[in-house]
Amino acid sequence: MTSGEEFAQWISLLREDEAFDAEVDRLGAEAIAELRRIYAEDGLLFGGDLRTRLLALRFAHAERALRLVLSDFPAAADWDIAPTVSMGEPAREGVVVHGWEVFGIGFQDTLVEIAVNIQADYIDEFFHVWPLCPGHRLGLKPDMRNGAGVWMCGSGPHEVARIGKIEGSRRR
């Protein structure tokens, strides 16, 4: 069996592995590339070993993604509880960002996932939508386009900016 065939078989076996909490049939190219890297470095991982590896990957992605997402929100955003990345408690053993468990494997998937949740929390906290389309003054929605996390305007729809690159945001 070739390395490529063994990798494909491992991916197929992940459907049955309880430690693997992603949907195998919905994995994007970036997630597959991350798993290919894990496979190249560590071979066939299952169970707790796989879970540990995925948690470390998700934590690193989540920290970077949260910084980018927050850079698109106004400087005046004075959260009652500032959004952070943490490891969950025993009942929720995954990576948690501002109360939401992270399930993405690829960075861009994680970026969009966190943007969706932070935007929802922002609306709950400050009672208005952000970010806004500069041309339409409508709320933007995080989405994946051509493998990148972007802010999309619902009027059209059209892409306004990559997540973390909104014009006039508080930091770069």
N, C-alpha and C positions, 0 to 999 in steps of 0.2 A: 504494500500500500504506500502510495506517495504521501509526502507531507501535506499536500493540498487535499487529498482524499481523507487523510486522518483529521485534518482541521474541519472539513465539512461534516464528517461523522461526529466529531466532538460537538459542533454547533447543533446538530440534530439531537444528540443525547441531552443537551441542555434543556430541552422541552420537559424532560422528566426530573430534572434536578431542582428540588425545592429551594436550594440556596440561590438559584438563578431566577430573579423575580421579574425579568423583562420578557416580553413576548417575542419569541424567536422569529416568528413570521413577520414581525413589524420592525425588525432591526434595520436601521439605515446604513448607508455605506460607511459613515464615520464610526458607528458602533461596531460594525464588522471589523473595521481596521483596528480599533482598540482591542477587540477580542483576539485578532490575529497577532497583535503585539504581545498580549498576555500569553498566548499559546507559544509564540516563539521564545519568550523568556522563561516560561514555567512549565510548558508542556500541558498535558491534559489535567486540568484542575476541576475538582468537583466539591460539593458540600461546603464545609467550613473554610477550606483553603480558598475556594473560589469566592466565597462571600467576603472574606477578609480582603482579597485583592480588589474586588469590585468596590467595597467600601472606601478603600484608600484612593482609588481612582475617582469615585464620585465626590469625595471630600475635596480633593485638589481641584476638580472641575468646578464644584459649587463655590469655593472661595473666590476663584477668578471670575466666575459668572456673576456672582452677587455684586462684586465691585463694579463690573461693567453696567449691570442693570441699574444700580443706584446712581451711577454717574449720569444717567438720563433723567433723573428726577430733580426738582428744584432745590436750591440750597436751603430754602426756608423749611424744608421737610423736617419737622421736629417730631419724630416718632415718639409715642409714649414708651414703646420698647423698640430699640433700634434693631433692624434686621441683622441677624448673625447666622453663621453656619455652625452646627454642632452635631455631635453624635447623639442619636436618640437614646432614650431611657430603655430599660429592659422590655417594656411593652412595644416600643418602636425602636428597633435596633439599627435602623438605617441612618443615613445622613439627613439632617433636618435643617431647613432654611426657614426661619421665621414661622415655625410651627408646621411646615409642609414637608413631608418626606420626599426626597429626590429619587427618581427612578431612572433618569437618563444615564447612558453609558458614554456616548460621545459628548464632547464639549458643547457643540452647537445645540444638540438636543437638550442638554442640561441648561444652557443659556435661555432657550425659549421657555422651558418648563418653569424656571425661576422667574423669568419676566412675567409670565402669566400670573403666577401666584403673588409676586410683589405688587403688581399693578392692582390686583383685586384687593390686597390688604391696604394699599395706598388709598383706594377709593373708599374703603370702609373707615379708614383713619381720618381722612381729610375731607370727605364728602364732595370730591370732584374728580373728574377723570384727568389722567395724565399718562403719558404725554399726548399732545394734540398735534394734528396735522397743521402745519403753518398756513396752508392754502385754504383749507376747509374748516378749520377750528373744530374738527371732530376728533374724538378719541382714537388713538392708534391701537392696533392689536398686534401682539407678538406672533410671529409666524416663521416658518422655515421656507426659504426660497433659495434654490440653487445651492443647497448645502450650508447656508448661512442663516443665522437668526437675525430677523429684520423686524422693524416696525412697519405695519401696513395700515393704510387709511382705508376705511370702509366705503368711502366714496370713490368708486371706480372699479375695483380697488387698485391702489398704486403703492409702491414701496417708497417710504419716506427716508429711512436711514437704517443702517445696521444697528443692532442693539449695542448700546455703549457709545454711539456716535451722533446722538441728537445734537443739532446746532444749538448753541447757547446753554448747553448743560453745565452743571456746576463744576465738574472737573474732567480732566482728560488723562 
